[in-house]
């Protein structure tokens, strides 16, 4: 809950620019708005790593393709990730073998191994400048109670063909009890990578449209067997459609209750000793922290992530940044934080994405990709490659692995309620926000620094849940299915497609 005392500050003072460090120095590349009607072999909704990977693979196979992005290429979920190009996904492989069997675990390993290799190939052959650097990836434990689990993960990874190593400790500037190392992994700048991929795709004849939100998606009434995507100013028809929007904004089978939206806080710090950390690290203890090096135009950085939390279910996200700032200064050679941001992803119950055609009989040609469990760089690339090959050849060897029709436990998804109720408009200080009213007409109100109140319906336009104010990012976040809206009610990303309705106080 936010503070009800109007004399109190709306938000603690947070250090660092509220934006992902990956945008710094990104080339200014613009793509047109979709206007008018057009046809193509494949239309892709979403210009992140899934959409662009699929588009590149399809174009290389000779298919015509159009990518429709609601905002800007590279600035959404992929462009706010930690961008580890790795098959090392914490302690995933022992879990997959125990839960789903060695065959499924092997398929997951092979899919991510191919995806990591494909990223490397595209970077090299397309000459994409994206700070790509080979690094070891580590999953580390601070508590010695995790030693057996770490050793079991090493054994499982080796069974699946990985060059995994058991380490007595991780090469970090604070004590650790054990670690698993995957050598020869990599890291990169995801914004630069996606922009490079998009430029190459355009050079090969692929079409990309920005600032073109898909508002209506459905069968084309005039072309049997085709799909039609409509935006404010244009439309695309195609026999194949891929919805690659993190959480699907439209699907023949619903995924909002088969997945769980969650967020991380991330901060990038100047470092007094940037060489003190060499590699990519993910903790397995709680609270979990992820660490890697990076750089912006001013020089080296250390990027640190905090533990996950369910989107829209924390009324004081700013506190999480303060805790992450404190942890980083206590454990790492960091100076001032210069960048900070939140990133959202969707978890699945079995830790594998949903990718493919959810209903091939009733909705042939309609493909989805969602639920990447915070490992979207490799899983997302694998998803794009899988959809592309399915469209080209009619089938794919990973179809059962990522089966979009597989069931999910009914109790896996946990919706929440708003965490931002206030007693009235007077309780909202400059810079603050809250949900006013307890009846059906709840108002999402925020007051700018000049004292002007901005009011919207508090009902998320996806399924009507009451939103929560994110006091760090200054967004309205849905505690049910993860839609995020700007302070002015605009959709930042779905599953919502319509903005919050503006109302009077």
Secondary structure, 3 states (H helix, E strand, C coil): CCCCCCCCCCCCCCCCEEECHHHCCCCCCCCCCCCEEEEEEEEEECCCHHHHHHHHHHHHCCCCEEEECCCCCCCCCHHHCCCEECCCCCCHHHHHHHHHCHHHHHHHHHHHHHHHHHHHHHHHHCCCCCCCEEEEEEEEECCHHHHHHHHHHHHHHHHCCCCEEEECCCCCCCCCCEEEEEEEEEECCHHHHHHHHHHHHHHCCCEEECCCCCCEEEECCCCCCCEEEECCCEEEEEEEEEECCCCCCCCCCCCCCCEEEEEEEEEEEEECCHHHCCCEEEECCCCCCEEEEEEECCEEEEEEECCCEECCCCCCHHHHHHHHHHHHHHHCCEEEEEEEEEEEEEEECCCCCEEECCCCCCCCCEEEEECCCCCHHHHHHHHHHHHHHHHHHCCCCCCCCCECCCCCCCCCCCCCCCCCECCCHHHCCCCCEEEECCCCCCEEEEECCCCCEEEEECECCCCCCEEEEECCCCEEEECCCCCEEECCCCEEECCCCCCCCECCC
